[in-house]
Amino acid sequence: MTSHPPAKDHLPVYDGLVRERGDVVAEVREVAERTLDQARRGLAGDPGARQERTSR
């Protein structure tokens, strides 16, 4: 017998953690996408690809 995970839109434990701590997964995904874009531009020779670090 194979158990199926709960529907993606109904994950009470995850929802509770997001309410308490913020959506860390979404934040990490956003940073990773920006980093990947910056790396691609840098490798392509874009002089504006370098950005200063931002503090939180």
N, C-alpha and C positions, 0 to 999 in steps of 0.2 A: 504494500500500500504506500503510495506516495502522498506526502502532505504538501499542500500548496501554501506558499507564503500569503499573508493577508494582501488585500488589494493595495496598490501603491498609494491610493488616496486615503487609506485608513490605517495608519501606523501610530497608534496611541502613544507608545513609548517614545518614538521619534518626535512626534508632535509636542509631547511634554518637554522633551529636552530642548527643542527649538524655542519654545516659549521661555524656558528658564535661562538658556545659555546663548541663544541666537543661532542662526542657521550657519554653522561653521562649514558644512560641506559646500554650501553655495558661495561663501566667502572664499574658500580655498579654490574653488573652480574659477571664480572671477580673477583671482590673483594669478592662477596658472595660465589662464587665457591671455592676460596682459603680458605675462612674462614670455610666453610663446610668441606672441606678436612682436614684442620687442626684440627677441632673439632672431626671428625671421628678418626683421628690418635691418638689424645689425649685420647679419650675414650677407644681406643683399647690398650692403654698403650705404645704407641710409644714414647720413650724418646726424639726423635728428633722433636716431634710435636710442641714444643714451639719455637716460632720465635720472634726475637726482632722486635719492631715496626719500620716501615720505614716512614720517613717524606717526605712530598711532596715538 
